[in-house]
Amino acid sequence: MRASEGWGPAVGTAARGARAADAGVTRVDDISTLAGAVDLARFHDPKVIVEQGIEGREIECAVLGGRGGDPARASVPGEIVVDHEEADFYDFEAKYLSASQAR
């Protein structure tokens, strides 16, 4: 059984959600890999969630808390672009460990 539309569910920890760039998150394109994805997420947190994956753009924006009573401020939004020849999706490895998988 394969996920329709090309994107299967993302499995991750309940504490962090199934944000692809977090440790313990796996994209599941084939049902035979679901159990392994759940086991990996459980290694990081006993509570696991499974969310439907989507095709789309990923935009990130940091919000920095104010110091000394100053208001919080936001950074300039930036789009994550994944090199699909190097990585299937924007996961922990692409974000933190690889210099070539995303920019």
N, C-alpha and C positions, 0 to 999 in steps of 0.2 A: 504494500500500500504506500503510495507516495502522496505528498501534499499537493493539492490542486493549486493552480495559479503560480507555481514556482516557489512560493514561500510557505514553509511549514511553521509550526509553532516555535516560540522561543521559550525555553525552560530556564528558570532562574530562582534565586532566593526570594522569599517573601519580604525580607527586610530591605532588599535593594530593588526588587522588581526584576523584570526580564530585560533590563536595559542591556543592549548587546555588549557594551564596552566594560561591563563589570565582570569580575572574576566569578566563575561558576555558571556563566550563562552559555547555553548551547543552542544553536539553531538545529531543529530537527526536520529533515526533509524526508526521512523514511521511518516508518513506525518501528522498525527493528532497532533503531538507535535511541528510542525514547527512554527505555529503562536506564541506559548508561548516562543519559543527560540528567535524569532525575537523581541518580547516584552522585554525580559530580556536584549538582546544586546542593544536595544534602551534606556533602563534605564541608560546605561553607556555612550552611544554616539548616536546621532541622525542618523548617517550614519552606515549602517549595510552591511556586506558581507556574502555570503553563499559560502563555498568552499567544494568541494568533499573531503570526508575523504579517507584516505588510510591506509592499513596495512603496518607497517614498524617499524623500530627502531628509537628511538629518541636520538640524540646525542646533548649535549649542550657544549658550549665553550664560556667563557666570554672573552671579549676584554676590556682591561683596558687602558684608555687614559694616555699618558705620562704626567709627571709633569715637569715643569721647562725646557721644550724643549726636554725632553727624549722621545723616540719613544713609541708608543703604544705597548703593549705586550698581548699575549694571554695565557689563563690558559690551563691546560691539559684538553683535551676533556673527557667527562664522559657520559656514557650511562644511560638513565632513564629506570628503570625496574618497571613496574606497576604490583602490585599484583592483578590479575584479579578476585580473590575471594573477594577482598575488594572494587575495583573500576572498572568501565567499561573502563575508559581511563584516561589519565594524565590531569586532569582538575585542576582548582584553588584549590578545596578542597584537592585533593591528593597532590598537590605541597606544599601548605602553611598551611593547617589546620590539616592534619592527619599524625601521626607518623608511621602508618603501611601500607598505601596504595601504597607507592612508595619508592624506595631506589636508 
